[in-house]
Amino acid sequence: MDRQYREHKSNSGEIEMLVERTKLGDKEAFASIIRNFEKPMYIYCYHMLKSKEEAEDALQEIFIRVYEQIHKYRPNMTFSAWLYKIAYNYSLNQIRGKKRWLRFIDRYKYDQPETSTEPIDSQTTLKDLLNLLTAEERHILVLRAIHRYHFNEISEIMNMKPATVRKKYERLRKKLQTKEVNGGGTVNASITKSV
C-alpha cells in the first residue's frame, strides 16, 4: 500500500490538471480521474460496506457525485482527500440507512494452530474485535492502517482537528488491545502493530 500511496502523492500535479480540465467539460479528463482512483476507491468502499455489489454501486454513485460537484473542489486539500470525503459521507449514509454494523477485513483472522486444544468458538477473531468499533473508528482505521493517510489528511477528510483524529485513533487502538487482553486471545500482529 505504501507504493500506491506514494504514487498518488507524486501524481497530485497531474490529478490537479485533470480536475481543471474536467471543470471545463473535458470528459476524457474525468475518465482519467476515474482510472486513477477506481481501484483504491473500490477497495475502500468494499471495506466500509462489506459487499461486492454494494461497493460496485457505491463506486458508481460516488463518481457521479464527484462529477456533479467537481466545481466545488478547491485545492486547499488534496483531490484524493476530497474524493475520500465524498466516499466517507456516502458510506455513512448507507450504513445509517441499513442500521447495521459492518465488518470490513475478512483476511485478518487469527491463525488457528493445529495443536490448539481450545475450541475455535472460544478464540476471538479480529473481525469480532472490529465489530466493537463505531463506523467513525472503522473509517479512521481504514484510512490510517490500510490506506496509510497521515492524521492531517484524515482530519481534512473527516472535518476534524488533527489532534482529535490522533486521540480517536489512540483510543481505538487501546479499545482493541484491551479487548484482546480481556478476551485472552492474540491479535494478528499485522494489524495490532499497524493500528
KOLZAZA-347015 format. One record per residue (C-alpha): x, y, z; residue in one letter; residue number from 1. Coordinates in steps of 0.02 Angstrom, whole numbers, plus 50000, padded with zeros to 5 digits. Layout:
{{X; Y; Z}; a; NUM}
...
This chain:
{{50000; 50000; 50000}; m; 1}
{{50144; 50120; 50033}; d; 2}
{{50193; 50115; 49849}; r; 3}
{{50017; 50158; 49793}; q; 4}
{{50008; 50297; 49921}; y; 5}
{{50172; 50373; 49858}; r; 6}
{{50114; 50358; 49678}; e; 7}
{{49955; 50454; 49717}; h; 8}
{{50058; 50587; 49805}; k; 9}
{{50178; 50605; 49659}; s; 10}
{{50035; 50615; 49535}; n; 11}
{{49947; 50757; 49627}; s; 12}
{{50001; 50887; 49498}; g; 13}
{{49936; 50780; 49357}; e; 14}
{{49773; 50749; 49451}; i; 15}
{{49750; 50936; 49482}; e; 16}
{{49771; 50966; 49295}; m; 17}
{{49641; 50832; 49257}; l; 18}
{{49522; 50912; 49382}; v; 19}
{{49540; 51082; 49299}; e; 20}
{{49509; 51006; 49128}; r; 21}
{{49356; 50914; 49196}; t; 22}
{{49288; 51078; 49265}; k; 23}
{{49300; 51145; 49087}; l; 24}
{{49195; 51000; 49022}; g; 25}
{{49332; 50878; 48965}; d; 26}
{{49251; 50707; 48990}; k; 27}
{{49411; 50615; 48942}; e; 28}
{{49500; 50703; 49086}; a; 29}
{{49366; 50639; 49205}; f; 30}
{{49385; 50464; 49133}; a; 31}
{{49571; 50477; 49177}; s; 32}
{{49524; 50528; 49355}; i; 33}
{{49413; 50375; 49368}; i; 34}
{{49553; 50262; 49305}; r; 35}
{{49671; 50335; 49435}; n; 36}
{{49554; 50312; 49583}; f; 37}
{{49437; 50170; 49534}; e; 38}
{{49534; 50028; 49615}; k; 39}
{{49579; 50111; 49783}; p; 40}
{{49404; 50184; 49795}; m; 41}
{{49325; 50013; 49762}; y; 42}
{{49436; 49935; 49897}; i; 43}
{{49387; 50074; 50018}; y; 44}
{{49201; 50052; 49981}; c; 45}
{{49215; 49864; 49999}; y; 46}
{{49299; 49882; 50169}; h; 47}
{{49165; 50001; 50227}; m; 48}
{{49011; 49916; 50152}; l; 49}
{{49074; 49735; 50157}; k; 50}
{{48985; 49685; 49999}; s; 51}
{{49049; 49671; 49822}; k; 52}
{{48883; 49727; 49748}; e; 53}
{{48864; 49872; 49869}; e; 54}
{{49043; 49927; 49836}; a; 55}
{{49014; 49925; 49648}; e; 56}
{{48853; 50025; 49668}; d; 57}
{{48939; 50146; 49786}; a; 58}
{{49083; 50170; 49665}; l; 59}
{{48965; 50222; 49526}; q; 60}
{{48866; 50337; 49639}; e; 61}
{{49022; 50417; 49713}; i; 62}
{{49096; 50456; 49542}; f; 63}
{{48929; 50529; 49484}; i; 64}
{{48930; 50642; 49637}; r; 65}
{{49111; 50689; 49607}; v; 66}
{{49072; 50738; 49428}; y; 67}
{{48920; 50839; 49481}; e; 68}
{{49014; 50927; 49622}; q; 69}
{{49188; 50944; 49547}; i; 70}
{{49163; 51131; 49527}; h; 71}
{{49157; 51141; 49719}; k; 72}
{{49329; 51063; 49738}; y; 73}
{{49465; 51183; 49794}; r; 74}
{{49649; 51134; 49805}; p; 75}
{{49661; 51181; 49990}; n; 76}
{{49652; 50992; 50016}; m; 77}
{{49714; 50854; 49902}; t; 78}
{{49591; 50792; 49772}; f; 79}
{{49614; 50618; 49845}; s; 80}
{{49561; 50678; 50017}; a; 81}
{{49411; 50768; 49941}; w; 82}
{{49362; 50609; 49849}; l; 83}
{{49377; 50503; 50008}; y; 84}
{{49272; 50631; 50100}; k; 85}
{{49131; 50606; 49974}; i; 86}
{{49153; 50417; 49989}; a; 87}
{{49152; 50429; 50179}; y; 88}
{{48989; 50528; 50182}; n; 89}
{{48909; 50411; 50056}; y; 90}
{{48962; 50258; 50155}; s; 91}
{{48898; 50329; 50319}; l; 92}
{{48730; 50364; 50238}; n; 93}
{{48725; 50184; 50176}; q; 94}
{{48770; 50118; 50349}; i; 95}
{{48641; 50226; 50436}; r; 96}
{{48508; 50175; 50311}; g; 97}
{{48533; 49992; 50349}; k; 98}
{{48562; 50015; 50535}; k; 99}
{{48691; 49878; 50545}; r; 100}
{{48870; 49861; 50597}; w; 101}
{{48991; 49822; 50458}; l; 102}
{{49135; 49702; 50451}; r; 103}
{{49271; 49755; 50331}; f; 104}
{{49426; 49647; 50349}; i; 105}
{{49397; 49461; 50322}; d; 106}
{{49576; 49421; 50277}; r; 107}
{{49642; 49462; 50452}; y; 108}
{{49593; 49316; 50559}; k; 109}
{{49683; 49228; 50696}; y; 110}
{{49793; 49086; 50644}; d; 111}
{{49718; 48929; 50716}; q; 112}
{{49862; 48813; 50763}; p; 113}
{{49826; 48631; 50730}; e; 114}
{{49890; 48585; 50903}; t; 115}
{{49771; 48703; 50993}; s; 116}
{{49661; 48618; 51122}; t; 117}
{{49541; 48766; 51133}; e; 118}
{{49381; 48757; 51033}; p; 119}
{{49376; 48877; 50885}; i; 120}
{{49224; 48967; 50958}; d; 121}
{{49322; 49023; 51111}; s; 122}
{{49451; 49120; 51011}; q; 123}
{{49412; 49299; 50970}; t; 124}
{{49437; 49343; 50787}; t; 125}
{{49493; 49512; 50727}; l; 126}
{{49325; 49530; 50640}; k; 127}
{{49241; 49518; 50811}; d; 128}
{{49359; 49649; 50880}; l; 129}
{{49325; 49767; 50735}; l; 130}
{{49139; 49749; 50765}; n; 131}
{{49168; 49839; 50930}; l; 132}
{{49216; 49996; 50833}; l; 133}
{{49096; 50130; 50779}; t; 134}
{{49082; 50175; 50594}; a; 135}
{{49190; 50328; 50628}; e; 136}
{{49325; 50223; 50713}; e; 137}
{{49324; 50097; 50570}; r; 138}
{{49341; 50240; 50447}; h; 139}
{{49493; 50309; 50539}; i; 140}
{{49567; 50134; 50547}; l; 141}
{{49543; 50101; 50360}; v; 142}
{{49618; 50269; 50311}; l; 143}
{{49765; 50254; 50430}; r; 144}
{{49811; 50069; 50435}; a; 145}
{{49762; 50017; 50258}; i; 146}
{{49774; 50173; 50150}; h; 147}
{{49917; 50249; 50254}; r; 148}
{{49848; 50426; 50264}; y; 149}
{{49928; 50546; 50387}; h; 150}
{{49824; 50618; 50529}; f; 151}
{{49818; 50789; 50444}; n; 152}
{{49743; 50711; 50287}; e; 153}
{{49618; 50608; 50386}; i; 154}
{{49567; 50766; 50478}; s; 155}
{{49531; 50851; 50311}; e; 156}
{{49426; 50704; 50253}; i; 157}
{{49327; 50694; 50414}; m; 158}
{{49315; 50881; 50456}; n; 159}
{{49404; 50861; 50622}; m; 160}
{{49558; 50935; 50700}; k; 161}
{{49715; 50828; 50676}; p; 162}
{{49735; 50815; 50865}; a; 163}
{{49556; 50748; 50879}; t; 164}
{{49590; 50616; 50746}; v; 165}
{{49751; 50566; 50833}; r; 166}
{{49661; 50548; 51002}; k; 167}
{{49520; 50446; 50925}; k; 168}
{{49649; 50336; 50840}; y; 169}
{{49741; 50306; 51003}; e; 170}
{{49576; 50266; 51091}; r; 171}
{{49526; 50139; 50959}; l; 172}
{{49698; 50057; 50973}; r; 173}
{{49676; 50042; 51162}; k; 174}
{{49499; 49980; 51138}; k; 175}
{{49559; 49839; 51025}; l; 176}
{{49708; 49798; 51136}; q; 177}
{{49601; 49797; 51294}; t; 178}
{{49478; 49677; 51215}; k; 179}
{{49623; 49568; 51157}; e; 180}
{{49693; 49557; 51335}; v; 181}
{{49523; 49533; 51419}; n; 182}
{{49474; 49401; 51292}; g; 183}
{{49635; 49306; 51320}; g; 184}
{{49667; 49297; 51133}; g; 185}
{{49806; 49358; 51024}; t; 186}
{{49776; 49477; 50884}; v; 187}
{{49860; 49456; 50716}; n; 188}
{{50019; 49557; 50731}; a; 189}
{{49998; 49636; 50560}; s; 190}
{{49850; 49737; 50620}; i; 191}
{{49887; 49772; 50805}; t; 192}
{{50058; 49842; 50766}; k; 193}
{{49994; 49946; 50621}; s; 194}
{{49845; 50005; 50721}; v; 195}
